[in-house]
């Protein structure tokens, strides 16, 4: 009897942990999306006529790097979420 209860508790804990990991991955995706929007705003501001060309280039490079990191992180988060969702099922 005790073993059955222990097994149920362990199973519930594993499912809860997997769901929490998936939720954390979703939160990270939201953070990255928000950061991406901020980076896009900075890139648009840098396009202004009052900004000198060296600052424009620097901002464009930073924006490109930020976009690349955002895409990479979103891809990893999606894989991580899928891995944990597969464990739950």
C-alpha positions in Angstrom: 0.0 0.0 0.0 2.8 2.4 1.0 4.7 1.7 -2.2 1.6 2.5 -4.3 1.2 5.9 -2.6 4.9 6.6 -3.0 4.7 5.7 -6.7 1.7 8.0 -7.2 3.4 10.9 -5.4 6.6 10.4 -7.4 4.5 10.3 -10.7 2.7 13.5 -9.7 6.0 15.2 -8.8 7.5 14.3 -12.2 4.5 15.6 -14.0 4.4 18.8 -12.0 8.1 19.4 -12.6 7.8 18.8 -16.3 4.9 21.3 -16.5 6.9 23.9 -14.5 9.8 23.5 -16.9 7.5 24.0 -19.8 6.1 27.1 -18.1 9.6 28.5 -17.5 10.4 28.0 -21.2 7.3 30.0 -22.1 8.3 32.8 -19.8 11.7 32.9 -21.3 10.2 33.1 -24.8 8.1 36.1 -23.6 11.1 37.8 -22.1 13.0 37.3 -25.4 10.1 38.6 -27.5 9.9 41.7 -25.3 13.7 42.3 -25.5 13.4 41.8 -29.3 10.7 44.5 -29.5 13.0 46.9 -27.5 15.9 46.1 -29.8 13.7 46.8 -32.9 12.7 50.2 -31.3 16.3 51.1 -30.8 17.1 50.2 -34.4 14.3 52.4 -35.7 15.5 55.3 -33.5 19.0 54.9 -34.9 17.6 55.4 -38.4 16.8 59.0 -37.5 18.4 61.9 -39.4 20.1 63.3 -36.3 22.1 60.1 -35.6 25.6 60.0 -37.1 26.6 57.1 -39.4 29.0 55.4 -37.0 26.2 55.1 -34.4 23.8 53.8 -37.0 26.3 51.0 -38.0 26.9 50.2 -34.3 23.2 50.0 -33.6 22.5 47.9 -36.6 25.2 45.4 -35.6 23.8 45.3 -32.0 20.3 44.8 -33.3 21.4 42.0 -35.6 23.2 40.2 -32.8 20.2 40.6 -30.5 17.9 39.2 -33.1 20.2 36.2 -33.7 20.3 35.5 -29.9 16.6 35.9 -29.7 16.0 33.4 -32.5 18.5 30.9 -31.0 17.1 31.1 -27.6 13.5 30.7 -28.8 14.5 27.6 -30.7 16.2 26.1 -27.7 13.2 27.0 -25.5 10.8 25.3 -27.9 12.9 22.1 -27.9 13.1 22.2 -24.1 9.4 22.6 -23.9 8.7 19.8 -26.4 11.0 17.5 -24.5 9.2 18.1 -21.2 5.7 17.9 -22.8 6.7 14.5 -24.2 7.6 13.3 -20.7 4.1 14.3 -19.4 2.2 12.4 -22.0 
